[in-house]
Amino acid sequence: MGLDRRTALKTLAAAGAAIAGAPGRAEAREPRRAPEDAVGLLYDATLCIGCKACVAACYEANFDEPPPGEMYYEAEDLSATCRNIIKEHVDGAAHSFMKMQCMHCVDPGCISACMLGALDKREYGIVTWDGDRCVGCRYCQVACPYNVPKFQWNDATPEIVKCELCSHRLAEGGIPACAEVCPREAVIYGRREELLAEAHRRLEADPERYEPKVFGETDGGGTQVLYLSAAGIPFTDLGLPELGDRSVAHTSETVQHTIYKGFVAPVVVYGVLGAVVWKTHRQHEVGEVEVEEEVHS
Amino acid sequence: MRMVHSPPQPIGGKILTRPFLVMSGLLAGALLLLVYRFIVGLGPVTGLSDGYPWGLWIAFDVVVGTALATGGYAVAILVYLLNNGKYHPLVRPALLTSALGYTLGAIGVIIDLGRYWNVPYLPIKFWEWNLNSVLLEVALCIMLYVAVLWIEVSPFLLQKWEKGGNERLARFSRAVLPPLKKAMPFIIALGLLLPTMHQSSLGSLMLLAGTKIHPLWYTPMLPALFLLSCIAMGYGVVVLEGMTSRTTFGRLRETPVQAGLTRAAMLVMGAYVVLRFGDVAFRGQLGLIAEITPMSALFWTEQALFVAALILLLRRREHYNRGHLFRAAGLMVLAGGLYRFSTFLIAFDPGPGWSYFPTIPEVLITVGLVSGEIMAYLVIIKKFPIIGGVKPAGWPSVVAPDARPAPARP
């Protein structure tokens, strides 16, 4: 007796229903929170005068070779030779500077993307890169809502380059170079919690001065680098995307873990498929050996 | 009509035909360019940038290419899962194209990877696996599936060697074939499971791209839409492949079988279109497809291709009309291909200031690699028993003269 189509489909449907109802180990996960010891930066655009001392200091602190070209400090965007940049926003009378570097997200898309954990939140919640675990797939670049990770396109042995919050300086008791050299304290370094409190203190003390929001408090699931913008200049004008409060990692992992149920689903499906194929295959084998098999169509 | 299977046989014929030589030229050119790519890095060869880190090689060679290679999967669903032996003659050619197509996809990934020397660690260093990474699942799954496909194809090659003149190969084949036969159902089951996983997950990959993907393409339904689109493409390719190889090599048609395949494809395409519109409506994005924008035009083009294929096939008797079938199959391949390509490239917008268009070397490398794939296919079907046929009872068997056993030499 062979296994007919109906039985096969019924078995599959039953297996599907069983999986759908099974308690998932890793279903819709909770939104992530910043680690206890999370550190970060607070950039206050109303204080920045665009001197780019931070751009120079960042380069000196993070690259061995001399800067590529005299016009280096005029770089327009982050690149494989630039981990921190000051941009200028001009729109009629509205004018603001904008500092950009890795945001060190609370729940980073790049980390969710990374196959062997080359990018990971290491000490103080800082997102760092480990070249021994990186295959250069650049999925982190696809996944970063801020387009931060950069790739050495003109190199046969390329690396991923991005701000790592001067973790090498932190290890020696220092602070990030950009925050150290800023003459106006437009960018300050500290524990995320304290920076957040400071940002809110400034908002309350002088509500006329600022856009009524701390960017990074919840945006895209939250970031460890926080921003204040001048009143009348929304964060989108500074080049920061509108992300909502959910991180992309949260969306992606919820969908994927709901389907896979901690890999129980594929195992169950494989078991059912194995049984069905084992039965049908035996019938077909008989047909294969015969030279001419009759088929009614 | 009473139909008869003829067993798969080597097609025979000259290998070094003119098209074959042209293709080897294209392949050689691609290999030279690849040497250059590995010396200077990706930048000088491709149009890729930090904004568009994935281009033609990923969107076409991998995301569209492996979907074109799901014929083996789509046919296996009919033959083994739905137990319909009618389609059995399609299994061998479909599996071969799948094995070659997935191998091409894997090569497409390797040449695209910046730090390819770390790839061997992927399947080995399981303690470093990031189990949240959709790409990890896709990568491991595709690696395993390439192996599964070649194991599925291997009996077709071994069966020839078993009877061939080379004593070593014959002994090897005789030793390997029996255990392989026993294990085959479980390998076939893997061959059904793995594409279900990675073809849907290829869609899930773009969930992380978030706001960079146009809202008409960004949906939690990405995995379902990617799975449906690849199955539709798989059936389309099998129909096209069957028809063209029959035309090219003068073998008999398999139209009744292909008509059946087409009906399966219609179900899949219908499900796709319903899900696509349902999803857009559910997410409240109907307004976006009502406006006239380049992206809504792209959306409608994609749907029109699917619907056109469906309309061509609405009347049952058209399923036996070769021209109709051919056009419908072509449309489903185009429709699925366009959807997948759009999701990865056209609907992907990293923000102002970034643009991507493939460079000539990038295109030439893809063209060369595809040529290599076709060359391998031609050699294998000419030398090994892959293609069989279904013919009306009483018709003579059609095999190229030099594929018949050569007369014994004195």
Interface residues (C-beta under 8 A of the other chain):
Chain A: G2 L3 D4 R5 A8 L9 L12 D77 L78 S79 A80 G109 I111 S112 A113 C114 M115 L116 G117 G131 D132 R133 C134 V135 G136 C137 R138 Y139 Q141 V142 A143 P145 N147 P149 K150 F151 Q152 W153 N154 D155 A156 T157 P158 P241 E242 L243 V248 A249 T251 S252 E253 V255 Q256 I259 Y260 P266 V269 Y270 L273 G274 V276 V277 W278 T280 H281 R282 Q283 H284 E285 G287 E288 V291 E292 E293 E294 V295 H296 S297
Chain B: M1 R2 M3 V4 H5 S6 P7 F38 I39 V40 G41 L42 G43 P44 L48 S49 D50 G51 P53 W54 V79 Y80 L81 L82 N83 N84 G85 K86 H88 V109 D112 L113 G114 R115 Y116 N118 V119 Y121 L122 K125 E128 W129 N130 N132 S133 V134 L135 L136 E137 A139 K181 M184 P185 F186 I188 A189 L190 L192 L193 T196 M197 S200 S201 S204 L205 M206 L207 L208 A209 G210 T211 K212 P220 L222 P223 P256 V257 G260 F348 P350 G351 G353 W354 V390 A393
